[in-house]
Amino acid sequence: MSVQNGPDGVTFTLKSGSFSNGNYLHLVRSNIKKTMTILNPTTAIVPYTSDIINIVDSFQTCDSPDCGSFLPLTWYPPYIANISSIPTQGGIITVKGISLLSSPPGSSKIYFHDRYSLNESDTNADGTEIHFNADQSIISLISGQNIPIYLQISGFRTLTTTTYFFNQKYFSFQTPTISLVEFNKDTNQITMTGTNFGVNGIPLTLTSNGGNLQPTHLINNTVIVSNVNAQNYSFSGDYQYVLNVGSPNPNSATYTQQLYPVVTSVTSTSSSGGTISIYGYRLNLFKPNATISQVSIIVGGYTCTVLTLNDPTNSFIACSMPAIPSGSKNYNLSVVVSIDGKNSNSDILFSADLPSVQEVSQDSGNTIIIGSSFGNDTKSIVLHFNGSTPMSPISVSDSMLTFKFPPNTPSGVYNGNTLTKFNTSPTVPFKITIQPYITSITSPPTQGGIVTISGQYMTSNIQGNENITVIINDPNSNLNTPCSNATRLNITSVTCIAPQGSGTSVYLQLQLNGISATVLSGLSMVYQAPKVLSATSVSPYGGAISIFGTNLGFTNIDLKLITVSIDNSRDCKATQVIDNTNIVCQLKSGQFNLPPPINYLNLTVTVNGQTSFNSTVFKLDNTVYYELLNRVLATDYSEIEYRKQKLYGIIFPACLLVPVLIWSTVKLCHHQISYKQN
């Protein structure tokens, strides 16, 4: 006889003989008798009742009250109805059935692949459910579906040593689902999200349109595939993904990703028609298998004829626009590219007769944009600079725009700027370089000193340490000398220490983080002008004059750059520069008429084109001149007295006086001639 536990009861099948209406089931230890329901002569069933399940006993099938000599067999009637699946991240495995109470309690086990096992965590009181907690320790060892399991339920060893195994039951993890697949063209990375992707260590395979992809990361049901061949995803179309989780019988999920053409910008052309260029990605004229794609382009209802210019990167497509009828709208027309039935975005707009940028420069602090089709209205065209509020030009012609940025705009290179006209599509992005603009330079002393350089755009758009360099060019020597210790003073000014020098046309070159400054027209660095405070006296017969003041040159200056004049007409040749406060010049004899002036005279010093003013500090030392003059006059007077005494009469002295005076005049003239010659 064979015994089979089923969903409704325990079925008995005779190998010989037949059942009769008097047969019954006898549980020996419990002394429970149950009438058997005869299904056919060799098959009978005893339905489950609460008193015969969840117990371990021995049984006999009897046809008489004393059961005769029938050998008792072990009674334990568990039945497995269902084994639940769990997520691949783990969970509670629930085994449902009848008479599942283990004895002793908690002794049930479940085996996977006949190698890995779990102990039960609990069983309900009715014996209809056993729970097994599948944690990381087990889910990292098993995966997939239709995993063979074996369930062990032990009986009381005092009654039986038999252990019950229920063979050929199967367990499966829950099937994975894919909710989203994204391809990032900037990082060449595929990200797939969903459920039941397994855990690290579980076999995982992924294909896309039949090609194998190698997952690089698995994090919380997110699969990441890095270093994808971007060219494979540069086409519009459907991409079929198949994900297999586990082995040897994996669970599988499929997903269809639709990649559409994307338009990012479009150029302009004349309203009378012409070629336009459309930029973006997945703008393929050919399919991956090199067959021709079905491509059409509609611009505001007009068919733009596709030109067969194949771009290997599929980021560019060109077409020929027809003429737009006069009076029809020719701006803000949507552009839609259709490739093999998949339409692009429609938010990129085309406008005819749009401006085109050819060159950008800076002049006198203004930014100049050279191009075409700008129009003549300052309100109809705006500049979108660095993501800021649109700016209107301060002047406009059809080929040139002039913009004035706020003075505190940081200098530097700015990319991605565009123009829009009549609020239409922007131009192709272009670069603007904002240069520092110097509007004032303070004057250093001739011995060198601090210079303050001020202007507009005097900060940098590069964050971090600033690199400020200032070079001073002397046009006389054509030498470039650093202006040392260049330091920021505030947002509009920097300072540096100029070397010793002189003159009014010293050129200054400033760079801020590699961006060269422009300078206000005609502006140069001017050294401080000389100022005369005092001077020593000298005889009109010539000699050395020491002049004292400020900015009177510097040591080792070329003496040809210094001139000294007295009363704007007499030259005193510079012979030595002691320092910037003291110079010496040599006055040549014979430059003053006699008698020489006795008042203070203006002494002017010019250093490399810069002249001192209002320096009435020089006075001749006439001592020698008057000593000579008094000596001559004294000699002449004695001779007149002598002759007066030698003459007779009254009239002779008067007559003789005339020739004596003539003789004195001749001697004075001789003295004057000798002074001039010296």
C-alpha positions in Angstrom: 0.0 0.0 0.0 1.2 3.5 -0.8 0.3 6.7 1.1 0.0 10.2 -0.5 -0.7 13.5 1.3 -2.9 15.7 -0.9 -4.7 19.0 -0.7 -7.9 17.4 0.7 -6.6 14.5 2.7 -4.4 11.4 2.8 -4.9 9.0 -0.1 -4.3 5.3 0.3 -3.7 3.0 -2.7 -3.6 -0.8 -2.4 -1.1 -2.7 -4.5 -3.3 -5.8 -4.0 -6.7 -6.5 -2.6 -9.6 -4.0 -2.3 -11.2 -1.7 0.1 -14.6 -2.4 1.6 -17.1 -0.1 3.3 -16.0 -1.1 6.7 -12.4 0.0 6.4 -11.2 2.8 8.7 -8.0 4.6 9.7 -6.7 3.9 13.2 -4.1 6.2 14.8 -2.6 4.0 17.4 -1.1 6.3 20.0 -4.0 8.8 19.8 -6.6 6.0 19.5 -8.4 8.0 16.8 -10.5 6.1 14.3 -11.6 7.7 11.0 -13.8 6.2 8.4 -12.2 5.9 4.9 -14.0 7.2 1.9 -13.6 4.6 -0.9 -12.9 6.2 -4.3 -12.5 2.9 -6.1 -11.7 -0.7 -5.0 -8.0 0.1 -4.6 -8.1 3.7 -3.6 -9.5 5.4 -0.5 -9.1 8.8 1.2 -9.2 10.1 4.7 -10.1 13.9 4.7 -8.1 16.2 6.9 -9.6 17.0 10.2 -8.0 19.0 13.0 -7.5 16.0 15.2 -5.4 14.1 12.7 -3.1 16.8 11.4 0.0 18.4 13.0 0.7 15.2 15.0 3.2 12.4 14.8 1.7 8.9 15.3 1.5 5.4 13.9 -1.5 4.2 11.9 -3.3 1.1 10.7 -5.9 0.6 8.1 -8.5 -1.8 9.5 -11.6 -3.7 8.4 -12.3 -5.2 11.8 -12.5 -3.8 15.3 -9.2 -5.2 16.4 -7.4 -4.4 13.1 -5.9 -7.8 13.1 -2.2 -8.1 12.8 -1.7 -5.2 10.4 1.8 -3.7 11.0 1.5 0.0 12.1 3.1 2.6 9.9 4.4 6.2 10.7 1.7 8.9 10.6 2.7 12.5 9.7 0.6 14.1 7.0 2.2 17.4 5.9 1.2 18.8 2.5 3.0 21.6 0.6 0.6 23.7 -1.4 2.8 26.7 -2.4 6.2 28.2 -2.0 6.3 32.0 -2.4 8.9 33.9 -4.4 10.9 36.8 -2.9 12.7 39.9 -4.2 16.3 39.4 -5.3 17.3 41.6 -2.4 16.0 39.0 0.1 12.8 38.6 2.1 10.6 36.0 3.8 10.0 32.7 2.0 6.5 31.5 2.9 5.7 27.8 2.6 1.9 27.2 2.6 0.2 23.9 3.1 -1.4 21.6 5.7 0.1 19.9 8.8 3.3 21.9 8.7 4.0 22.1 12.4 7.5 20.8 13.0 8.3 18.6 15.9 10.2 19.6 17.9 9.1 23.2 17.1 11.5 25.3 14.8 13.2 22.2 13.5 12.1 22.6 9.8 14.7 23.3 7.1 14.7 24.3 3.5 17.5 23.2 1.2 18.5 24.9 -2.1 20.4 22.9 -4.7 20.9 20.3 -2.0 23.8 22.5 -0.7 22.5 25.6 1.0 19.9 25.6 3.8 17.8 27.9 5.9 16.3 27.2 9.3 12.7 28.1 9.8 12.0 31.4 11.5 8.5 30.5 12.6 5.4 28.5 11.9 1.8 29.6 12.5 -0.3 27.8 15.1 -2.5 26.0 12.5 0.5 24.6 10.8 -0.5 26.1 7.5 2.6 28.3 7.0 6.3 28.0 7.6 8.5 31.2 7.2 12.1 31.3 6.3 14.1 34.5 6.4 16.3 34.7 3.3 19.0 37.3 4.0 22.2 38.3 2.4 24.0 35.2 3.4 21.8 33.0 1.2 20.7 35.4 -1.6 24.3 35.9 -2.7 24.6 32.1 -3.3 21.4 31.4 -5.2 19.6 33.2 -8.0 17.2 32.8 -10.9 14.1 30.6 -11.1 13.1 27.0 -10.7 15.7 26.3 -8.0 15.2 22.8 -6.7 14.4 22.8 -3.0 14.0 20.1 -0.3 11.8 20.7 2.8 12.6 18.8 6.0 10.1 18.4 8.7 11.2 16.3 11.7 9.0 14.1 13.9 9.3 13.3 17.6 12.3 11.1 17.9 10.6 9.2 20.7 8.0 8.1 18.3 9.8 7.9 15.1 13.3 8.4 13.6 11.9 9.1 10.2 12.6 12.5 8.6 10.2 13.7 6.0 11.7 15.2 2.7 9.4 16.6 0.1 11.3 16.3 -3.1 11.1 18.2 -6.5 9.6 21.4 -5.1 10.9 24.5 -6.8 11.6 28.1 -5.7 12.0 31.2 -7.8 13.1 34.8 -7.1 10.7 37.5 -8.3 11.0 38.4 -12.0 12.9 41.6 -12.6 11.2 44.6 -14.1 12.8 47.5 -16.0 11.1 50.9 -15.5 13.5 53.3 -17.2 16.7 53.2 -19.4 18.6 56.4 -20.0 21.6 57.1 -22.2 23.8 60.0 -21.2 25.6 61.2 -24.3 27.9 63.5 -22.3 29.3 60.7 -20.1 28.7 57.8 -22.5 26.8 56.0 -19.7 23.6 53.9 -19.6 21.6 53.9 -16.4 18.8 51.2 -16.0 16.4 51.3 -13.1 13.8 48.8 -12.0 13.3 46.0 -9.5 14.8 42.6 -8.7 18.1 43.2 -10.3 19.9 40.9 -7.8 22.8 41.7 -5.6 26.5 42.0 -6.2 28.0 38.6 -7.0 24.9 37.3 -8.8 25.4 36.7 -12.5 23.9 39.6 -14.5 23.9 39.9 -18.3 22.5 42.7 -20.5 22.1 43.0 -24.2 21.0 46.0 -26.4 19.8 45.3 -29.9 21.6 42.0 -29.7 24.9 43.5 -28.6 26.4 42.6 -25.2 26.8 45.3 -22.6 28.9 44.8 -19.6 27.3 46.2 -16.4 29.9 48.1 -14.3 27.9 48.8 -11.2 24.8 47.4 -9.5 23.5 49.7 -6.8 20.0 49.4 -5.3 18.3 48.0 -8.3 20.1 50.4 -10.6 22.4 49.0 -13.3 25.1 51.3 -14.6 27.0 50.6 -17.8 30.0 52.9 -18.3 32.2 53.6 -21.3 29.5 52.8 -23.8 30.4 53.2 -27.4 28.7 56.6 -28.1 28.5 55.9 -31.8 26.1 53.0 -31.2 23.7 55.4 -29.6 23.9 58.3 -32.1 21.0 57.0 -34.1 17.3 57.6 -33.7 15.2 54.4 -33.3 14.1 51.7 -30.9 16.7 50.0 -28.7 15.7 46.6 -27.3 17.2 45.6 -23.9 17.2 42.2 -22.3 18.3 41.8 -18.7 19.1 38.3 -17.3 19.4 37.9 -13.6 20.8 34.7 -12.1 21.9 31.3 -13.3 21.6 28.6 -14.5 17.9 29.4 -15.0 17.9 33.3 -15.0 14.9 35.5 -14.7 14.6 37.9 -17.6 13.1 41.3 -18.3 12.8 43.3 -21.5 12.5 47.0 -22.2 12.2 49.1 -25.4 13.9 52.5 -25.3 13.0 55.0 -27.9 15.6 57.5 -28.9 14.4 60.5 -30.8 16.3 63.1 -32.9 17.1 66.2 -30.8 17.5 69.7 -32.3 19.6 72.2 -30.3 20.1 75.1 -32.7 19.5 76.2 -36.2 21.1 78.9 -38.4 19.3 81.5 -40.4 19.1 82.3 -44.1 17.5 84.9 -46.3 13.7 85.0 -46.5 14.2 84.5 -50.3 15.5 81.0 -49.5 18.8 79.2 -48.9 20.6 76.6 -47.0 20.2 76.3 -43.2 22.2 74.1 -40.8 20.5 72.2 -38.0 22.6 71.1 -35.0 21.8 68.5 -32.3 22.2 64.8 -31.9 20.8 61.6 -33.4 20.3 63.4 -36.7 21.2 60.4 -38.8 20.7 60.1 -42.5 21.6 56.4 -42.3 20.6 53.6 -40.0 23.2 51.6 -38.0 23.1 48.9 -40.7 24.1 51.6 -43.3 20.7 51.6 -45.0 19.1 55.0 -45.7 16.9 56.6 -43.1 13.6 58.2 -44.0 14.3 61.8 -43.1 12.0 64.9 -43.5 12.3 68.4 -42.1 9.4 70.8 -41.7 10.1 74.4 -40.8 7.0 76.3 -39.9 4.9 74.4 -42.4 7.5 74.7 -45.2 9.3 71.6 -46.4 13.1 72.0 -46.1 14.7 69.7 -48.6 17.3 67.5 -47.0 20.8 67.8 -48.4 22.8 64.6 -48.5 25.7 65.8 -46.3 26.6 62.9 -44.1 28.0 63.7 -40.7 29.6 60.6 -39.0 28.7 61.9 -35.6 25.0 62.5 -36.6 25.1 65.9 -34.9 24.5 68.0 -38.0 22.0 68.0 -40.9 21.5 70.6 -43.7 18.5 71.4 -45.8 17.4 74.0 -48.4 14.7 76.4 -47.4 12.3 77.6 -50.0 11.4 81.3 -50.4 9.0 82.6 -47.8 6.2 84.6 -49.5 6.3 88.3 -49.0 4.1 89.3 -46.1 4.1 85.9 -44.5 5.6 85.3 -41.1 9.3 84.6 -41.4 10.4 84.4 -37.8 9.9 82.0 -34.8 9.0 79.1 -37.1 9.3 75.7 -35.4 11.8 73.2 -36.7 10.9 69.5 -36.6 13.2 66.7 -37.9 11.5 63.3 -38.5 13.8 60.3 -38.9 12.1 56.9 -39.5 8.9 58.1 -38.0 10.4 59.6 -34.9 9.9 63.3 -34.5 12.4 65.7 -32.8 11.5 68.4 -30.3 9.8 71.4 -31.7 11.0 74.1 -29.4 13.9 75.3 -31.5 12.7 78.1 -33.8 14.0 79.3 -37.1 13.9 82.9 -38.3 14.9 84.3 -41.6 17.3 87.3 -42.0 18.8 86.7 -38.6 22.0 88.4 -37.5 25.3 86.7 -38.0 28.4 87.4 -35.9 31.8 87.5 -37.5 34.1 89.3 -35.1 34.1 90.6 -31.5 36.6 93.2 -30.2 36.9 95.9 -27.5 37.5 99.6 -28.1 37.6 102.4 -25.5 35.8 100.2 -23.0 33.0 99.3 -25.4 32.5 95.9 -26.9 32.2 95.9 -30.7 30.4 93.1 -32.6 30.9 93.0 -36.3 28.5 91.0 -38.5 25.5 91.3 -40.7 21.7 91.7 -40.6 21.7 93.6 -37.3 19.1 96.1 -38.5 19.1 99.7 -37.3 16.9 99.6 -34.2 18.6 99.5 -30.7 15.4 98.0 -29.2 14.9 95.1 -31.7 18.2 93.3 -31.1 19.6 92.2 -27.7 22.7 90.4 -26.4 22.4 87.4 -24.1 25.6 87.7 -22.2 26.8 85.0 -19.7 23.2 84.1 -18.8 22.4 87.6 -17.6 19.5 89.9 -18.4 19.4 90.7 -22.1 21.3 93.9 -23.0 20.5 96.4 -25.7 23.3 98.0 -27.7 24.2 101.7 -27.3 24.5 102.0 -31.0 23.6 99.9 -34.0 24.1 99.6 -37.7 23.4 96.7 -40.0 27.0 95.5 -39.7 28.1 96.7 -36.3 26.8 96.7 -32.7 28.3 98.6 -29.7 27.6 97.4 -26.2 28.7 99.0 -22.9 29.0 96.6 -20.0 28.7 97.7 -16.4 32.1 98.9 -15.1 32.2 96.2 -12.4 31.9 93.4 -14.9 34.8 91.0 -14.3 37.2 90.7 -17.2 37.8 87.4 -18.9 36.7 85.1 -21.6 32.9 84.4 -21.8 31.6 81.7 -24.1 28.0 80.9 -25.1 26.8 84.4 -25.8 24.0 84.9 -28.4 22.1 87.6 -30.1 18.3 87.6 -30.7 16.5 89.9 -33.1 12.8 90.6 -32.7 12.7 87.9 -29.9 13.5 85.2 -32.5 15.9 82.3 -32.5 19.4 83.0 -31.1 22.5 83.2 -33.2 25.1 80.5 -33.0 26.9 81.0 -29.6 30.0 83.2 -29.8 32.9 84.3 -27.5 33.3 87.7 -25.9 36.5 88.7 -24.2 36.1 91.5 -21.6 39.5 93.3 -21.2 40.4 95.6 -18.3 40.0 99.2 -19.4 42.4 101.7 -17.8 41.1 105.2 -17.5 43.6 106.8 -15.1 47.2 106.4 -13.9 48.7 108.3 -11.1 52.2 109.9 -11.4 55.2 108.4 -9.6 58.2 110.4 -8.5 61.3 110.2 -10.7 63.1 108.1 -8.2 60.3 105.5 -8.5 57.3 104.8 -6.3 53.7 103.7 -6.0 51.4 104.0 -9.1 47.7 103.5 -8.9 46.0 102.2 -12.0 42.2 102.6 -12.1 39.5 101.8 -14.6 36.7 99.5 -15.6 36.4 95.7 -15.7 39.4 95.5 -13.3 38.4 92.2 -11.6 38.6 88.7 -13.1 36.0 86.1 -13.8 38.5 83.4 -12.8 38.0 82.5 -9.1 41.0 82.1 -6.9 44.4 83.7 -6.8 44.8 86.7 -9.2 47.8 87.0 -11.4 48.4 90.7 -12.0 51.4 91.9 -14.1 52.3 95.4 -15.0 55.1 96.3 -17.5 56.4 99.9 -18.1 57.8 100.7 -21.5 60.2 103.7 -21.8 60.0 105.0 -25.4 63.4 106.7 -25.0 65.3 103.5 -24.2 62.6 101.1 -25.6 63.2 99.0 -22.5 60.4 97.1 -20.7 60.7 97.2 -16.9 58.3 95.4 -14.5 56.2 97.6 -12.2 56.9 95.4 -9.1 54.5 94.3 -6.3 51.4 94.6 -8.4 48.5 94.4 -5.8 44.8 94.8 -5.9 43.6 98.0 -4.1 39.9 97.6 -4.7 37.5 96.4 -7.4 38.5 99.3 -9.7 42.2 99.8 -8.9 45.5 98.0 -8.6 48.8 99.4 -7.5 52.5 98.7 -8.2 55.9 100.2 -7.6 57.3 102.0 -10.7 61.0 102.1 -11.3 63.0 105.4 -11.4 62.3 107.3 -14.6 61.1 110.5 -16.2 58.9 111.8 -19.0 55.4 112.3 -20.1 54.9 109.4 -22.5 55.7 106.2 -20.6 53.5 103.4 -21.7 52.0 100.9 -19.3 50.9 97.3 -20.1 48.6 95.5 -17.6 47.5 91.9 -17.6 44.9 90.4 -15.3 45.0 86.6 -15.3 46.3 86.6 -18.9 43.8 89.2 -20.2 45.6 92.3 -21.6 44.1 95.7 -20.7 43.2 98.4 -23.1 44.0 102.1 -22.3 42.0 105.3 -22.7 43.1 107.0 -25.9 46.1 109.3 -25.3 46.6 108.1 -21.7 50.1 107.2 -20.6 52.0 107.2 -17.3 53.5 110.6 -16.5 56.4 110.9 -14.0 56.0 113.8 -11.6 57.3 117.2 -12.9 60.4 118.8 -11.4 60.0 121.5 -8.8 62.8 123.9 -7.9 62.9 125.1 -4.3 66.3 126.9 -4.1 69.5 127.5 -5.9 73.0 128.8 -5.1 74.3 132.1 -6.5 77.1 132.5 -8.9 79.0 135.5 -10.4 77.9 136.8 -13.8 81.3 135.7 -14.9 80.0 132.1 -14.7 80.4 129.0 -12.5 78.6 126.0 -11.0 75.0 126.4 -9.6 73.6 123.8 -7.2 69.8 123.5 -7.6 67.6 121.9 -5.0 64.0 120.6 -5.3 62.0 117.5 -6.1 61.9 115.2 -9.1 65.0 116.7 -10.6 65.8 113.4 -12.4 67.6 110.5 -10.9 71.1 109.1 -10.5 72.5 107.9 -13.9 69.9 109.7 -15.9 71.1 110.7 -19.4 72.1 114.4 -18.8 70.9 115.2 -22.3 67.3 114.9 -20.9 67.9 117.8 -18.4 68.0 121.4 -19.4 68.4 124.5 -17.1 67.6 128.0 -18.1 67.7 131.3 -16.2 65.2 134.0 -17.0 64.1 131.9 -20.0 67.1 133.1 -22.0 70.3 132.0 -20.3 71.5 128.4 -20.5 73.1 126.5 -17.6 74.4 123.2 -18.8 73.6 120.3 -16.4 76.8 118.6 -15.4 75.8 116.3 -12.5 72.7 114.7 -10.8 73.4 114.1 -7.2 69.9 112.6 -6.7 66.3 113.5 -7.5 66.5 116.5 -5.1 69.9 118.0 -6.2 71.5 118.7 -9.5 74.4 120.9 -10.6 74.7 123.0 -13.8 77.5 125.2 -15.2 76.7 128.8 -16.1 78.8 130.2 -18.9 80.3 133.7 -18.6 79.1 136.6 -20.8 75.3 135.9 -20.8 74.3 139.0 -18.8 74.6 142.7 -19.9 76.5 144.9 -17.5 75.6 146.2 -15.2 74.2 142.7 -14.2 70.6 142.5 -12.8 70.3 142.6 -9.1 66.8 141.1 -8.6 65.8 137.4 -8.3 65.5 135.6 -11.6 63.3 132.7 -12.7 65.3 129.4 -12.9 63.6 126.7 -14.9 64.5 123.0 -14.9 63.2 120.7 -17.6 63.5 116.9 -17.2 62.6 114.8 -20.2 60.0 117.3 -21.4 58.6 118.2 -18.0 59.3 121.8 -16.9 59.2 123.4 -13.4 57.3 126.7 -13.1 57.3 129.8 -11.0 60.8 129.2 -9.6 62.1 132.7 -9.0 64.8 131.5 -6.7 68.1 132.5 -8.5 70.1 135.7 -7.9 73.5 136.6 -9.3 76.4 137.3 -6.9 77.6 140.7 -8.3 80.3 141.2 -5.7 83.2 140.8 -8.1 81.6 143.0 -10.7 81.2 145.9 -8.3 84.7 145.5 -6.9 86.1 145.8 -10.4 83.9 148.8 -11.2 84.8 150.7 -8.0 88.5 150.1 -8.7 88.2 151.6 -12.2 86.2 154.6 -11.0 88.6 155.4 -8.2 91.6 155.5 -10.5 89.8 157.8 -13.0 88.8 160.3 -10.3 92.4 160.8 -9.0 93.7 161.6 -12.5 91.0 164.3 -13.0 92.0 166.0 -9.8 95.6 166.1 -10.7 95.0 167.7 -14.1 92.7 170.3 -12.6 95.6 171.5 -10.4 98.0 171.8 -13.3 95.8 174.0 -15.5 95.4 177.7 -15.3 92.4 179.9 -15.6 88.8 179.0 -15.2 87.9 177.7 -18.6 90.8 175.2 -19.0 89.5 172.7 -16.3 86.2 172.5 -18.0 87.8 171.9 -21.4 90.2 169.3 -20.0 87.3 167.4 -18.2 85.8 166.2 -21.5 88.7 164.2 -22.7 89.2 162.6 -19.3 85.5 161.4 -19.3 86.0 160.0 -22.8 89.1 158.1 -21.5 87.1 156.6 -18.6 84.4 155.4 -20.9 86.9 153.7 -23.1 88.4 151.8 -20.1 84.9 150.7 -19.1 84.1 149.5 -22.6 87.4 147.6 -22.5 86.2 145.9 -19.3 82.8 145.0 -20.8 84.5 143.5 -23.9 86.8 141.4 -21.7 83.6 140.1 -19.7 81.8 139.1 -22.8 84.9 137.3 -24.2 85.3 135.3 -21.0 
